Each structure stands twice: as C-alpha cells, then as structure tokens.
C-alpha cells in the first residue's frame, strides 16, 4: 500500500495539470491571487462572453429561420456548434473562468466541481462537433456520389446524439470522483482524467481534423482546376460547385480557428510534462482559456464573411424585423391622419 501510494504521487507530480488545491482544498491558490490581473480578465471575459452569446444566438436564429439553410446537414452541425457556443457563454465564461481558473479564491469556488463538469461537457462536445463537421465535408467533397446514401437523417441524429451525450457521460466520471474520493486519491484521479481528456480526445481529434481538412482542401483545389478545363458545364452547375466550395471553406476555416485557439491550452498541459520554467503559470492558464472563448466568438463572423447564403438570410431576417417594427407605426400615423381629416 505504501509503495502504491508513493508511485501514484510520483506519477501525479509528473503530470501536474491543475492546482493541487482543487482536490485537497488547500488555500494555496491565494498565493496566485493578483487583483489587477483578475479585474482585467473579468472585463475581457465579460466582453467576449457577451459577443459569444449575441453572435451565436443570432446565428441560431438565422439558420433556423431559413428553410433553405435548414435543409443542409452541414448547417445542422453548424447550428449544433452555435448552441454549444451559447452554452459556453452562459455556463462556462461567467463561472469557471472567474471562480476556478487558479486565481483568487471566491465563495462560489466550492462549486468548481460543477463548473468544471460544465466546462468539460461544452469543450468536449465542441471538439466532437468539429470532428462531425469535418466528417460531413469529407463525404461531401471526397465522396460526393455517396454523400446522400451515407449522410441520412438517422445517421445525422446518431452523430449529434453522440456529440451531446458522450461528453455528459465523460464529465460525470470526474463529478463522481469528487464525491467518492478525497485527498491525494482525488488529485491523482483528476490528473489522470485530464491526461486522457487532453491527449486522447482533444489532441487526437485535432490531428485527425488536420489530416481530413488537408485532404479536403487538396480535393477542393483539384475540383476547381478541373472545372476550369470543362467549358461545356452549365452555369447552374458552376454556381452549385461554387456554393459547395465556399461552404466547405467556411467549415475548414472554423476547424482551423478551433485548432489554433486550442494550441495554448495544449501547450499549457504539455508544459507540465516537460516542465519548462515559468510557462505553466496561472496567467498563461487564463490566457489559454481566453483563446478558447475567443474561438467561440469567431464562428458567426466566419459564416458572415465566407457564406453568402448566411448573409442573405441574416439581412432578410433583419429587414423583416425592421418592417414589423415600422409597419405598426405607419399604420398608427395613417389612422391618426384619417381621423383628423
């Protein structure tokens, strides 16, 4: 027993991913408390949280209000990602970012196990959603003739079910440990959980997404060059291929922005393995999480820039709302005018 405990402690120290106070309730976090830094990140996180909430809520409304956009499976996955980003703004940014990211101690810090479970659910679901988008675009571009047969309503439902339910099951493991383990055992279990979550789910998903999206970009470029040499194709087919390329590029850009924003967090976790001096510190952790939040705020701007269909649907929705506000005013003015004459 004594030798086993010693081995666990040595491995735990080697993979030191979180603050030791998470499991042992030691007040060492106070040593990391810097009020000015906290205030700066409160402001930054508040701004980015508002942008995430407003931008992705509007994205969901635009996609759901357009029948044409809803008919695409690619857009269904994008709606799912936007909903996850909304959950990020509501459940992660205001709580985990403020009370649990290795800074000053707060009364709500006692509920960090719940905030951490929410964070794990959202981040893992976003990672799986990115993989689902890459899979959808892979079939549409690499195997277009088989896309309709393979990407059916039943398969899309199953993929989305896995995207949303698997993270809940994974996050429940850490929550269960919080209530059944204590002290060094809890700390070691948390570190093992972080290692598996980061290296198996996140890092592996990023590597697969990079490989798949590189193949997609090569295929898109090949299709574009091939179409230039085909003069007999009709205009309608050209427009369809152009729309496919632009939609695919938007999804590829979403994936690469996601990967780029995850890099600081991965570097932070890896830094505990190789332990470079001064890198794995609370400030770098806050910056790493800020980049994750930044990724959630970027997606609506990507859709607006790359997808003309989304811009048209958004402008149509804005004009429709404006007309609904203006029409009652005009009607009231015309009624008043008729009554006075």
LOKEZA-449719 format. One line per field, with one value per residue (C-alpha): residue in three letters; y, z negated, x negated; residue number from 1. Coordinates in steps of 0.5 Angstrom, whole numbers, plus 500, padded with zeros to 3 digits. Example, Ala and Ser with C-alpha at 12.3 -4.5 7.8 and 13.67 -1.06 7.14 Angstrom:
LOKEZA-449719
r = c(ALA_SER)
y = c(491_498)
z = c(484_486)
x = c(475_473)
k = c(1_2)
This chain:
LOKEZA-449719
r = c(UNK_UNK_UNK_UNK_UNK_UNK_UNK_UNK_UNK_UNK_UNK_UNK_UNK_UNK_UNK_UNK_UNK_UNK_UNK_UNK_UNK_UNK_UNK_UNK_UNK_UNK_UNK_UNK_UNK_UNK_UNK_UNK_UNK_UNK_UNK_UNK_UNK_UNK_UNK_UNK_UNK_UNK_UNK_UNK_UNK_UNK_UNK_UNK_UNK_UNK_UNK_UNK_UNK_UNK_UNK_UNK_UNK_UNK_UNK_UNK_UNK_UNK_UNK_UNK_UNK_UNK_UNK_UNK_UNK_UNK_UNK_UNK_UNK_UNK_UNK_UNK_UNK_UNK_UNK_UNK_UNK_UNK_UNK_UNK_UNK_UNK_UNK_UNK_UNK_UNK_UNK_UNK_UNK_UNK_UNK_UNK_UNK_UNK_UNK_UNK_UNK_UNK_UNK_UNK_UNK_UNK_UNK_UNK_UNK_UNK_UNK_UNK_UNK_UNK_UNK_UNK_UNK_UNK_UNK_UNK_UNK_UNK_UNK_UNK_UNK_UNK_UNK_UNK_UNK_UNK_UNK_UNK_UNK_UNK_UNK_UNK_UNK_UNK_UNK_UNK_UNK_UNK_UNK_UNK_UNK_UNK_UNK_UNK_UNK_UNK_UNK_UNK_UNK_UNK_UNK_UNK_UNK_UNK_UNK_UNK_UNK_UNK_UNK_UNK_UNK_UNK_UNK_UNK_UNK_UNK_UNK_UNK_UNK_UNK_UNK_UNK_UNK_UNK_UNK_UNK_UNK_UNK_UNK_UNK_UNK_UNK_UNK_UNK_UNK_UNK_UNK_UNK_UNK_UNK_UNK_UNK_UNK_UNK_UNK_UNK_UNK_UNK_UNK_UNK_UNK_UNK_UNK_UNK_UNK_UNK_UNK_UNK_UNK_UNK_UNK_UNK_UNK_UNK_UNK_UNK_UNK_UNK_UNK_UNK_UNK_UNK_UNK_UNK_UNK_UNK_UNK_UNK_UNK_UNK_UNK_UNK_UNK_UNK_UNK_UNK_UNK_UNK_UNK_UNK_UNK_UNK_UNK_UNK_UNK_UNK_UNK_UNK_UNK_UNK_UNK_UNK_UNK_UNK_UNK_UNK_UNK_UNK_UNK_UNK_UNK_UNK_UNK_UNK_UNK_UNK_UNK_UNK_UNK_UNK_UNK_UNK_UNK_UNK_UNK_UNK_UNK_UNK_UNK_UNK_UNK_UNK_UNK_UNK_UNK_UNK_UNK_UNK_UNK_UNK_UNK_UNK_UNK_UNK_UNK_UNK_UNK_UNK_UNK_UNK_UNK_UNK_UNK_UNK_UNK_UNK_UNK_UNK_UNK_UNK_UNK_UNK_UNK_UNK_UNK_UNK_UNK_UNK_UNK_UNK_UNK_UNK_UNK_UNK_UNK_UNK_UNK_UNK_UNK_UNK_UNK_UNK_UNK_UNK_UNK_UNK_UNK)
y = c(500_505_503_504_511_513_511_515_521_521_520_525_530_529_530_536_539_543_547_542_546_543_537_538_545_548_555_556_559_565_566_566_572_578_583_587_581_579_585_585_578_580_585_581_575_579_583_576_573_578_577_570_570_575_573_565_567_571_565_560_565_566_558_556_562_560_553_553_553_548_543_542_537_542_547_543_541_549_550_545_548_555_552_550_556_559_555_557_564_562_556_557_564_567_562_557_563_567_563_556_558_558_566_569_565_566_563_560_556_551_549_549_541_543_549_544_539_544_546_539_538_544_544_536_537_543_538_532_537_540_533_532_538_535_528_532_536_530_526_532_533_527_522_527_521_517_523_522_515_516_522_521_524_517_518_525_524_519_523_529_525_522_529_532_525_523_529_529_521_523_529_525_521_527_529_522_522_529_526_519_520_525_528_525_520_525_529_523_521_529_529_522_525_531_527_522_528_533_527_522_527_534_532_526_530_536_531_527_534_537_531_531_538_538_533_537_543_539_536_543_546_540_541_548_547_541_546_551_546_544_549_545_545_550_556_553_547_552_556_550_548_555_555_548_550_557_553_548_553_556_550_549_556_554_548_551_557_552_548_555_557_550_551_555_550_544_548_549_542_539_544_540_534_537_543_549_554_560_557_553_559_562_568_563_559_565_567_560_559_566_564_558_563_567_561_561_568_568_563_568_573_567_565_572_573_566_565_569_565_566_574_574_570_575_581_578_577_584_587_583_585_592_592_589_595_600_598_599_606_608_604_609_615_614_612_619_622_620_621_628_629)
z = c(500_498_505_509_506_507_514_515_512_517_523_520_519_526_529_525_529_524_518_512_508_513_509_502_501_499_499_504_509_505_507_514_513_517_516_522_527_524_526_533_534_531_536_542_541_540_547_550_546_549_556_556_553_558_564_563_561_568_572_569_571_578_579_576_580_586_589_595_589_585_591_591_586_586_583_578_575_575_571_566_565_565_559_555_556_553_547_547_546_541_537_537_538_532_527_529_532_526_520_522_526_521_518_512_508_508_504_511_511_507_513_518_519_522_526_528_531_535_538_539_543_547_549_551_554_559_560_563_566_570_572_574_579_582_583_586_591_592_595_599_602_603_604_607_610_604_599_600_598_592_589_588_582_578_578_577_571_568_569_566_560_559_560_554_550_549_546_541_539_539_535_530_528_525_522_519_516_513_508_507_507_503_502_506_509_512_514_518_521_523_526_530_532_535_539_542_544_547_550_553_554_556_559_563_565_567_571_575_576_579_584_586_588_591_596_597_599_604_607_607_611_615_617_618_623_626_627_631_636_637_642_643_636_635_631_626_624_624_618_615_614_612_607_605_605_600_595_595_594_588_585_586_583_577_576_576_572_567_567_567_561_557_558_552_547_550_549_542_541_544_540_534_537_539_534_537_532_532_537_533_529_527_532_538_536_536_543_545_543_546_553_552_551_557_562_560_561_568_572_573_577_581_583_585_589_592_594_598_596_589_590_595_589_584_588_590_582_580_585_583_576_578_582_577_572_578_580_574_573_580_579_573_577_582_577_574_580_583_576_576_584)
x = c(500_494_491_497_498_491_492_498_495_489_494_498_493_490_497_499_504_508_507_506_512_517_517_514_518_511_511_505_509_509_501_503_508_507_513_511_510_517_520_517_519_526_527_524_528_535_534_532_538_543_540_541_548_550_547_548_556_556_553_558_564_561_560_567_571_569_572_566_561_564_564_557_554_547_552_555_548_546_553_551_544_547_552_545_542_548_548_540_543_548_545_537_535_539_537_531_527_528_528_524_518_513_513_516_521_528_534_537_530_533_538_532_533_540_537_531_536_540_533_531_538_538_531_531_538_535_529_533_538_532_530_537_537_530_533_539_535_530_536_539_532_528_534_540_543_544_546_553_553_548_551_558_563_562_554_554_559_554_548_551_553_546_543_548_549_542_539_544_542_535_536_540_534_530_536_537_530_531_536_533_525_521_514_509_513_518_512_509_515_516_510_511_517_514_509_514_518_513_509_514_520_517_510_512_519_514_509_515_518_512_511_518_518_512_515_521_517_513_519_523_517_517_524_523_518_522_528_523_522_529_532_539_541_548_548_553_547_542_546_547_540_538_543_540_533_535_539_533_528_532_532_525_524_528_524_517_519_521_515_511_515_513_506_504_508_505_498_500_502_496_491_493_490_483_484_480_479_484_489_494_497_504_503_502_507_512_509_510_518_519_517_522_527_524_526_533_534_531_535_541_536_533_540_542_535_535_542_547_553_552_551_557_561_559_560_567_569_566_571_577_576_575_581_585_583_584_591_595_592_594_601_602_600_605_610_609_609_615_619_617_619)
k = c(1_2_3_4_5_6_7_8_9_10_11_12_13_14_15_16_17_18_19_20_21_22_23_24_25_26_27_28_29_30_31_32_33_34_35_36_37_38_39_40_41_42_43_44_45_46_47_48_49_50_51_52_53_54_55_56_57_58_59_60_61_62_63_64_65_66_67_68_69_70_71_72_73_74_75_76_77_78_79_80_81_82_83_84_85_86_87_88_89_90_91_92_93_94_95_96_97_98_99_100_101_102_103_104_105_106_107_108_109_110_111_112_113_114_115_116_117_118_119_120_121_122_123_124_125_126_127_128_129_130_131_132_133_134_135_136_137_138_139_140_141_142_143_144_145_146_147_148_149_150_151_152_153_154_155_156_157_158_159_160_161_162_163_164_165_166_167_168_169_170_171_172_173_174_175_176_177_178_179_180_181_182_183_184_185_186_187_188_189_190_191_192_193_194_195_196_197_198_199_200_201_202_203_204_205_206_207_208_209_210_211_212_213_214_215_216_217_218_219_220_221_222_223_224_225_226_227_228_229_230_231_232_233_234_235_236_237_238_239_240_241_242_243_244_245_246_247_248_249_250_251_252_253_254_255_256_257_258_259_260_261_262_263_264_265_266_267_268_269_270_271_272_273_274_275_276_277_278_279_280_281_282_283_284_285_286_287_288_289_290_291_292_293_294_295_296_297_298_299_300_301_302_303_304_305_306_307_308_309_310_311_312_313_314_315_316_317_318_319_320_321_322_323_324_325_326_327_328_329_330_331_332_333_334_335_336_337_338_339_340_341)
